[in-house]
Structure formats: C-alpha cells, structure tokens
Amino acid sequence: MGKYMQDAQALLPLVGGKENISAVTHCVTRMRFVLVDPARAQVDKIEEIACVKGTFTQAGQFQVIIGNDVAEFYNDFMAVSGTEGVSKEAAKQAAGSNQNPLQRAMGVLGEIFAPLIPALISGGLILGFRNIIGEVNFFDATGAFNLEGGVMSIADISTFWMGVYNFLWLIGEAVFHMLPVGICWSVTKKIGTTQILGIVLGLTLVSGQLLNGFAVAGTPAADIPVWDFGFAQVQMIGYQGQVIAALLAAFVLVGLEKFFTKVTPEVVSMIVVPFCSLVPAVIIAHTLVGPIGWTVGNAIAEAVNWGLTSDVRILFAAVFGALYAPVVMTGLHHMTNAIDTQMVNVMGYTILWPMIALSNIAQGSAVLAMSVLQKKNERAQQVNVPACISCYLGVTEPALFGVNLKYRFPLVCGMIGSACAAMLCTGLGVQALSIGVGGLPGILSIKFECWIAFALCMVVAIVVPFALTFAAGKKKLTKIELVGRDAAAAAPADAAPVAAAADAFSSSASPVPAVHPNAAVATEAYDLLAPLSGTVKPIEQMPDPVFSSKCMGDGVMIEPTGTCVVAPADATVSVTMPASNHAVGLTLANGMELLIHVGVDTVDMKGDGFTCHVSQGDHVKVGDVLLAFDPEKIAAAGHPAATAVVVSAMGSAKDLQLMTGQDAVVGETAIARCE
C-alpha cells in the first residue's frame, strides 16, 4: 500500500467519483482535475484531507495542492481510482471543452494580453509620473509654489525635469502607440503560428509612412494621404493604440497561415506560406478589418464611457464594482484590459480601471478582517496574511480562492465594499491615465488632480469590507475556525459543544506525520545558500497563488540573473520532473524539505529550455548543479522566470529567518538561516 493510499481513497468520492473525472494529471505541486461537473467537488471536505494544502479552480481545471510528494500521491490515486492519466496538454484541451464558448474566448483573450500586462503597467506608471512633473501646474509665474493659481509645472521650471519628461515619452509611446505590434505578436504566439510575421504585421499598422491614428480626427479628409491603385484608393491611416483592429488583423494572419500551411507542399512551404499569409493579411487589415476594428473599438470605449458618465453612472458603477471579483474567478475579467486600453487611446484616460483597483483593495480588506478574527489560528494565518498582502498589491487570486470564497461571507462583504467605493469613485469623476498596479499602488496611475478623491475611495474600500466582514465573522465563524483545531480541542471542559466539535473534527484528520526517517536533529544554526543568482524577494511577490499564499510553505522568490540552479545545502534529491525539468525537490539530513521551482507555468514548456543534471535519490553537495534553464525561451513562451525557493517542511529545524531584499550570488549568498 502506498504512502498516500488512504488519502487518495478519501479524495476520489469527494471529487465526484471516477465517473466525474474527465481527465487528471499533475505538475510538481498539485493534482490537476478536469471534472465533468465541477459543482460535485466537495471543496470543504477535500481541504480537510491531511495531505491537501489547498484547492482552486483555474482555466477549467480543479487543482488540488499536495506539495513535493504529488507524484507519489498521483500514483496512489491512479491505483485507487482506476483512471488513466493524460498529458498536461491533453488535460488543458479537456479543460477547454469543459468551458462554454464565452469562457474559452475570454481565456484566449486573457492569454493574449497576459504577456503584455508588464509593459502596460510600466507604461501606466510612466504616464502617471510624466503627468506629475509635466502636466500639473505647481508654480505661479514667479516660480513660487501655488497649487491653486499655478501656471507652470516642474518640467517648465527645470531643464533637467523637462528632459526627463520628454525622454519618458520614448517609452510611453512605445507601449501605447505601438501596442498593435505587441498584440499581433502575442496572438501568433498564442495560436502557434510564425511570431515574426505577427510582428511585421503589427509594424505595418503603426508605420511612420501612415498618418498617425491620433491625428486623424484633426486632419481634413482631403489631406489624408492615400494609396492610389487607379481603380481604388485606400487611406494611409495608422492604427496607433488600436486594440480591436490589431486583434482582428492578427487573427486574419493566423487564419491565412494555417490555411496555406495545410494546402502547401512542404518542399515550397518556406517560400509560399509566409508570402501568401503576410501580404493578403496586410491588405485585408488596411482595407477591411482595420476600419471595422477601429469603429468597433471606439464604439465599445464610448459605450463604457457613456455608462460611467451618464445619469445611470452610479448604478453602472455599483454593478461593476460588486461583480468584478466574481468575474475574476471566472477568468472573464481579462476583457477589461482591452476596454481600458482602448479607452486610454481614444480618450486619454480610463474611468473603468480605478474601480478595478478598488475591488482588489476591498477583497484584501475582507481578508484583513479575517486575519484579525483568526489571529490565534496559526494555520489560517499562513494563508490570510500573504493573501492580504498580495491582494493589496494587485494579485487577488490567493485572497479570492484561498480565503473569501472558502468562507463566502468575506467575498460578499468585499463585493459590497467594492460597490460603495466604485459609486463614490464614479461620482467624483476619478480618471486613470492607464491601467497600473491594482490595489494600493494603483493611485500612482491616477491623474494627480484626482488623487484626493481616489484616496477617499480607497478609505471606503478598506473600511466598509473590513467592518462588514469583522461583524459577520463574529457571528458566523466557529471556535475551530477562529483559533484552530488544536486550540479548540484544548478548550475548557465547560465549553462542551465547542470541545465536542473539535474532537469530532480532529478524529477525522490523519495523525501528524513523524519526523523524516533520515532526519538528524540539528544542534547548530546553518545557512541555505542562493540556488541561483538574482534578486531575492518575499515569496508573496511570486506571481503564482500556490506559492504566494504560502500554502506550500514559506520561502523566497528570486528574479534570476543567472541560468544555473545549484544545491543550497547538502541534500538528497527527492523530486524531479523528467517531462519538464523545471523543478527539483531536496531533503536535508535534518528532514527539512525544499522545493525549487523555476518560472510560472513553465511545466507547459515540456522541458524545452530546461536541462536537469540530477535524478531522484541522488546525494548532492552544496553548490552541485541541479538544473539549467534558458531565460530567453521562458520569456518567448510568455512565462515569468521568477523562481520559488520554498521550505515545504521544517524537519527538526525550529526557526527560519529569510533574507530578502538583496542581490544574491549563486552558491555564495545566504538567503535563509535555519536554527
């Protein structure tokens, strides 16, 4: 009988039985189920299984977080269930078939925009900074500070800041005016066609030969240049900043390339396919789908703007603010990126994005209240605290899936607080220069003249959800949920109902696992050295909710500057991923277990760009090479290279001191001290 046979037997009926499993696979930390009916999964009971560290649903997959031993658990589950595992790609395809057409479409849209978001956020922050130094008149004609009667900005009175203001537009223009290039590239990358053709198509939409799209409105029709073909004329108009037009043009290109790839003999495909795909795509883009996309994109932007500026704007804001968090859980929120970007490029601002930032703050505030309520529940705090921090910094999934959805009432309280803040935000006319870092840092992307108004909205988004969640939690949370199983079980005898509940709860849980059989009790402090070179940051900043929520354990995130992962201490290799080579698990002599996971979702790369130099069971010394990776291939695949170094089990160590905020040298710099 396998180590996890009992837990696997418990899990099978809780996911709806064998007949409810459409596909199942695993990665280095979690089981990935595609369920016929996701509603049949009993999440609360699944999370009570001893080896389960959490659950969440993403892109049609129900994921059960196990940890380093997931491969062993997977084998036991296969034996118990009698099901056959599939490849991760097959599981993703099955997950896609488990979604409705709208979910699949939004999933594709989300995957197209995901690689662009870092540039959009950076561009938004740059525009916000330029606005402060170049657009806000802090000084009067004499150069004295006078915010009310000012006529000159910081850039107006300083040659240096005027130079900075002008220089930063180089980046701002590249992000927002040249956005169609990024969109066309991302579409071809997502669909799997030739990416350089997408880049070339995007460049033809923003070429300097064309009349800049932002200048069209102010140019008389007679002055717009044209291509004259004798029988027809085509206006030479650029599509700077246009989102819908670029998307439509890119899909025309990938459709043509797929068609010609299918019908062209392989011997001439290198010549025929690119030419016959690109040239017609450019023609169609400038004569048909470009003008259509321009019209549709502007119409969407104007419609949303009308909804947020008309007589029904307060109602519109209340509905959007309340429903945004549930929309995030469905994955449909990615469509707002396109709408926000279109609004910025059409009107120079967006009213929609400030409400998104406020929704993130509201859900984080609900988690903050849960953290206060559960301050004595150590297990709950391991999720609450990092989830709250990440939510306030704009990453909501750990809060939504790890806390608020689990208890339900914090989600509702956050939605109410978000609706209140959104109504105030819209009523005060808050505008953002672009999308930015959702959450508290979002104020940096707000127009400076709207900062005070947005600050008031943030106060509402913090206070209302916190107060509602705290009040509701006082009534709804049980003793076990407030203080944890152990504390509840140790309650005084006169608290009979609570103690009985705790005993019943504890009796269903598996006993605490024993110390690792090869563990040697540590008597001295020791350091874990950096497994790769790069900047060491808190694990909460890891762009993956499984790691940032600390459900796998505490640790650090490293933004790599090197390409080689080495052993941070003498250890035994406990986990490898032969199919992907993107992660490795180690067990130290004292029983401490480490997981080093390179990148986010890099399992999808199927080992391309990764080389593993060790096998399971190998004994390694500190500094021995474990694996190597190619950061350029990771970037080309659209994945972050951020690497998680997680202590998934402490062994006999009692304390872990993490050393973040430093630039580490592989095999030399200490990133953690264990005692």
N, C-alpha and C positions, 0 to 999 in steps of 0.2 A: 504494500500500500504506500502510495506517495505521501510526501510531507503535507500536501495541501488537499488530500483526497476528501477529508471531512468538509473543509470549507468549499470545495468545488461542488460537493453534493448539496450543500446548503444554497449555493448560488443558482444552480440550474433551475429549480422551480421559481425562484424569485425573479428571474428574467422572463418567465412565462413558459418555461419548459422547452424541450427540444423543438417542438413544432413552431415556436415563436422566434426561432433563430434563423434568420435568412443567411447570415454569414458571420464568421468570427475569425479574428486574427489577433495579433498582439505586437506591440513595439517593446521598447526597453523598459517601460514603466507601467503600461496599462493594457488591459484587455479591451479589444475594440469589437463591439457587437453591432450588427445591423439587424434590428428586430422587425418582425412582421407588423406587430402592434406595439409601439413604444410605450403606450399607456399601461400595458400589462406589467412593466418592470416596477417592482416594489422598492423604490429607492431607499426609503427609510430603513427597511429591514436589510437591504443589501449593505448599507453603510454600517450596520451593527456586526457584520461578519468580521472576525478578528483580524484577518489579513488585509481587509479593504480599507484604504486610506481616504477614499472619496469617490464620487462619481460626477460626471457631467455629460451633456449631450452636445455634440458639435458636428455640423455638416452631415446630419443624418445618422451619425454613429453614437451609440450609447457606450461610453467609455468608463470602465471600472479600474481605478488606480490601485495597483498591487504593490509596485516597487521593484527592487532589484531581482526578486525571485519570480517575476512574472512568467518567464519561460517555463519554470518548473510547475507553476500553477496552471499554465496553459495546457501542459501535457496531462496533468491530472484531470483538468476539466474535459479534455478531449476523451479521456478514458471513461469518465463518468457519464458524459452526455451522449457519446456515440456519434457525435457530429464530426464532420470533416472540415479542417481549417482551410482557409483560402489565402491567397496572397493579399498584401495590403492594397494593391491596385484593384484587385477584384472586389475587395471589401468596399473601397471607395465607389466603385461602379454600382455595387449593390445599394450602397447608401444613397446614391443619386437616384436610383429607381424608387427608393422609399420616400422621395420628396415629391411634392406637387410641382407642376411646371413653374409656378412663380418662385418657389424656393430654389429650384435649380437655376433659374435665370438670375436670381439675386446672388446665388452662390458664385456663379460665373462672374457677375459684375464685381462682387467682393474680391475675388481672386485677381481680377484685372487691376483694381485700384489699390490693393494691399501693397504691392511693390512701390507705388507712387506716394504713399502716405508720408514717409520720412521727408521727401522733398517738399511736399505740400506744407507740412508742419514747419519745416525750416523756412520756407518762403513766407509763411504767415508771420512767424516771429520777426523776420527781417522787415516785412512791411510795417509791422507794429512799431519797431524801433525807428524806421525811417519816418513814420508818422510823428513820433515824439520829437525827433530832432529837426525835422524839416517842415512839418505841417502845422504844428501848434505854436501860436504866437505868444511866447512868454514875455517878450520885452516890448517897451514902447519905443518911440522914435529916438529917445535919448540913450537907449541901451539899458534903461533901468527895468528891473523885473516888475511886470504889470500884467497879470494873467487876464484881467477883465478888459483892459484897454490896449492890449498888446498888438503890435503890427509887425513884429519881426520874430522869427524862430531862432533856435540855437544855431542852425546852419547859416542863417542870414548874418549873424554877427561873428562867425568864426570860419576862417578859411579851412581849418582842419576838418570841422564837422560838415562843412559843405562838401569837402572831398569825400568824406565817409558816406554822406547822403547819396552822392552821385555814384560812388563805387558800388554800394549795396544794390543799386538798381540793376547792375550787371547780373546779380544772382536772381533778384526778383523777376526780371524779365525772362530769364532762362526757365524759371519754374512755371510762371503763369502764362506768359505769351507763347512760349514754345511747348506748352503742355501737350498738344496733339502728337508730338514726336514720342513722348513717353507713353501715351495711350496706345498708339499704333504698335509700338514695341511690345507693350505688355499684353495686348490682345494676341499677337503672334506667338509670344512665349507661352501664354495660357493654352492656346489651341494646339501648339506644337508644330507650327509652320516656320518658315525661314525668318528669323528675327531681323536680320539686316534689311530685308525687303520692307518690313514694317517701319523701320527707322527711316528708310528712304522715302516711303510714302508720307510719313509724318513731316519730313523736311519739305516735301513739295506743297504741303498745306500751309507752311509758315515761311516760305521762301521770301527773301528780300526783293525778288522781282515783282512780287504781288503788292497790291495796295493793302496796307496793314488793316486787319479787320476792325480795329478800334477806331480807325479814321474813316470808315465807310459812311457812317451817319452824317459826318460833317462835310462830305465831298459831293458836289453836284454830280448827277448821273452822267452828264456829258463829259465830265473829267475823269471818270473811272476808266482805266486802261482796259483794252480787250485783246483777245486773240482773234484775229480775223481770218477765217478759213474760206472766205468767199461766199459760200452758201450759208454760213452761220457764224455768229460771233459769240464768244464766251468771255464774260467779265473776269478780269485778273484780280480776284479778291482773295485775300489771305484769310485763314481761319484761326488766327491767333486766339488762344484761350477757349476755343470752342470744344466742348466735350462730346455732345451728341454727334456732331458732324464727324469728328475723329473716330468715334466708335463705329459708326456706320461704314465709313471708308475702310477701316481696318477689317471689318467682317466681310466686306466685299473682296478685299485682297485675299484673306484666308480661304474664302469660298472658291475663288478662282484658282488659287494654288492647289487646293485639294482636288479640284476637278481635273486640272491639267496633269497633276501627278498621277492620277488614276488612269488617264487615257493616253499618256505619252509613253512611247517605248523607252526603256531605261537607258538605251545607248545614246539617246539625244536629250534626255531629260534635263541635264545640267544647262543646256542652252535654251530649250523650248520653255520649260516651266517658269523660270524667273522672268523671262521677257514677256511671255504671254499672260503672266499674272500681274506684273507690275504696271505695264503700260495701260492696259484697259482699266485697272483699278484707279490709276491717277485720272484718267479721262472721266470715268464714272464719278469719281469724288468731286471733281470741279464742275461737272455739268448736271448731276442728278442728286446724289446723296448728300453732298456738301450743302447746297442750298436748302434741301429738306431738313437736314440736321440743324442748320442754322435757325430755321424757322421754328422747329420743334423745341430746340434747346432754349431759345429766347421765350417761347410761349410758356414753357414749364417754369422758368425763372420768374416771369412776370406773374404767372398764376400764384406761385408761392408768395411772392412779394405782395400781391393783392390780398391774399389771405391773412398776411401779417400786418397790413396797413389799413385794411378796410374797417367797416363798422363791426364786422364779426371777428376782428383780430384777437380779442380776448378769449372768445370761445375756441378759436383755432389754436391759440397758444395753450390753452388748458388741455385740450385733447392731445396735442402733440407732446406736451410735457409729461402727461400722465402715461401715455402709451409708449414712449420711446424705449424705456427699459425692457418691457416685454418684447418689443420689436427686436432689440439687440439679441435676445435669447433665441429668436427665430433665424437670425442672420440676415434679415431683410434691411437692417439699418445701413448696409453698405450703399444703398441707393442715395442716401443723403449726401455722400461725398460728391457724387456727380451734380446734385442740385446745388449744393453750396458753392462748388467751383464755378458752375455756370452763372450763379447769381453774382459772384465776385467779378467775373469777367464781363458781365453785361452791365451791372450797376455800380461796381466798385466797392461793394460791401455785401455782407450776408446777415440777415436777421435770424436765420434758422440756426446757425451753429452756436450762438450764445446759449440757446435753450438746451442744446445737446450737452454742453459743458455743465450746465446747471443740473441736468438729470444725473450726470455722473456724480456730482457733489452730493446730491440728495440721497442716492443709493449708498454712497460712502458714509453719510451721516447716520443712516439707519444701521449700518454695520458698527459705527462708533457707539451707538446706544447699546447694541448687543454686546459689545466688548465691555462696556461699563457694567451691564447687567450680569455678565458671565465672568467677571474679573476673578472669581475663585475657581472657575472651570478651566483648568490648565489645557486640556485637550481642545476645548473650543477656542481658547485664546490663540492657539497655534495657527488657527485659520483666520480668526477675527482680525487680529492686529495687522498682519500683512495684507489681508484683503482690503481693509480700510485704507491703508496707505496707498496701495496700488490704485484703488478707486479714486482717491483724491488726486492722484497723478494721471488719471485718464484711462486706466485699464480696469474695466468694470467686471469682466467675466469671473474672477475669483470671488468678488462680492456677491454677484448675482447667483452663480451656481453653488458656491460654497457655503453661503450664509442665508441670504434673503429668500431665495426660492425654497430652500430647505425648510425654513420656519414659516414662510408665506407672509405672515403679517408685517415683517420688516419691508418686504417688497412693496406691499400695498401702501405702507406709510411713506416709503420713499417716493412712490408714484404721486401721492397726494402732495408731498412737499415740492416735488418737481413741477407739478401743475401750478401750484401757487407761485413759485419763483418764475415760471415761464410767463404767466399772466402779467406779473409785475414787470418782467423784462420787456415784453412786447409793449405794454402800456407806456413804459418810459422811453421806448424807441431805441433800445440798445442795438448797436451795429458792430460787427466784427469786420476787420479788413480781410480775413481769410480764416480757414479752419486752422486750428492750432493744437496745443496740448490740452486735451479735455481734462476738466477738473479745475482745481485751484489755480494752476499756472495759466489757465485759459485767459485770464484778464490781460495777459501780455499781447494777445491778438485782438483785443477790443480797442476801438477808437478811443484815443486818450480822453476826448471830451465826454465819453460815456463811462469812464472808469468808476466814478462815484455811484452812478446808477447801477452798474453791474455789481459793485461791491455790496450794495443793499440787497440785490437779488441773491448773491452768494450767502449773505446772512440768513435770508429766508430759507434757502436750500439746505442750510446747516441746521437751523434751529427747529423748523417745523418737523422734518422727518425724525430728528433726534427725540424731540418731546413726545411725538406720537408713538414712536417705537418703544421708548422707555416706559410710557404709561401702559401700552398694550402688553409689553413683556412682563411687567409686574403681575399681570393677571393671567397671562397665557402660559408662561414658562413654568415647568415643573421644577421641583427641587433638584432632580438629577440634571436637568438642562442648565440650571443656574450654577451649581457647584461641582458637577461631575459625578461620575459613578462612585468613586472611592469615598468622597466626602459625604455623599448622600447615604451610602451604605453604613458609614460610621456615625450616623445621626443618633441622638439620644433615644432611649427606649420609649419616651413618651411621644415621640414622633412616629407612631406606629404605621400610619398609612404610607408615609414617605419611605420609611425603612423597608416596609414590605415591598414597595415598588422597586426600591433599589436592589433588594435581594433577588426579586424576580428578574430584573434586568441583568444583574451580574450572573445569575445562573445560566443565562442563555449565551454568555460570552465565553470564549475559549480562555484557558489559563494563560497567564503571562509567560511568554516563551523564555526558556532558560538561556543562560549566557552561552555564547558561541563555544562549541566544544573545544576548539583550539585556542580559546582566549587565555591570555596571560595577564594577570592583574597588573595594571600599570602603577608603578610606585613613584615615577617622576614625570614632570611635565615634558612634553615633546611638541615639536612643530610639524605642521603639514606645509610642505613647500609648494610653490606655484607649479601646477602641472603644465602650464603653458604661459608664454609671455603675453602681457596685455594689461589693461586697466581693470582693477578689482573693484567691483561694485556690490551693493547689497543684493541678495537673491530676490528681493521684492521687485527689482527692476528687470528681472528676467521676463522677456515677452512671451511667456508660456504660463497659463494659470496653474498648471500642475506643479511647477517649481516655485512660482512667485507666491503662491498661497502657503508654501511650506508644508503641504500635506505629505510630501516625500521626505521632509526633514529640513533642517537649517543648513545654510551654506553660503556660497558667494556666486556671483556672476562675473565672468571675465570676458571683456571685449578684447578678442585676441589680436595681437600684432604679429604673433608667430604662427607657425604651421605644424608644430610638433607637440604632442601631448606625452608627458613623461609621468612616471610614478611619483606621487608626492611624499611617499614613505615606503618602507619595506612592506610588502604585502603579498597576498595570493590573489590571482585573478579569478574572480567569482562569476563574472558575467561578461560575455562578448556578444556581438550581434553579427554573425557571419554574413548575413544577407545584406547588411548596410554598413557595418564597420564604423558607425558614427558614435558609439558609446562603449564604455567599459566600466565594469564594477570591480571593486577591490575589497578585500577583507584583511584588516591588520591583525597582528598577533594577539591584540587585546580584545578582539571581537568587533572593533569599530568597522562599519561598512561605509564605503564611499562609492558614489556614482559620478562619473564624469561624462557629461552629455554635450556633444559639440553641435551647436546650432539648434534651431527650432523647426520641427517637422522635416528635418534632414533625412529621416527614415525613408521619405518618399523618393530620395535620390538613388536608392537601391545600390549604394556603395560607390557610385560614380564620384570621384574626387576624394575618396577615403581609402586608407590602407591601414589595416590592423596588423601589428607586429607581435601580438601575443595570442595565446589560446587559453581557454578556460582551464584552470588548475595550475597554470604556470606560477612560479615564485619569482617575484621581481624585487629588485633593489631600488632604493630611491634614486631617481634620475634615469632609470631604464626607460627606453622609448616604448610607449603603449600603442599609439596610433599617430598617423599623419593625415592632414587634410589640405585641400586646395580651397582657400577662401574665395578665389575668383569664381570657381564653379558653384560654390554655395550661393554667392551673390547672383550669378547668372540664373540660377534656379529660383531666385526670388525669395530666399530664406535668410533670416538673420544668422550671423555666425556666432552670436552670443553663446557662451559656453557655461553650463551649470556645473558647479562642483558641490555636491550635496552629501552631507553626513546623514545617511539614512538609518543608521543605528550607532549608538554611542559605545556599545560594548561595555567595558569596565571603566571607561572614562567618565568623570563626573561633571566636567565643565568644558565648555567650548568657547573660546574667545576669537571672534572673527576680525580680520584686519582688512577693512575695505578702504576705499579712497586712496589707493596707491597704484603706481605702475610697477608691475611685478616682472621679474626676470625668471624665465623657466628654470626650475630646479635650484634656484638660489634664494628667492624672496619667500619669507614665511607669510602665508595667507590665513593661518589659523593656529592657535595654541591650545593644546588639549592637556587637561590635568586629571 
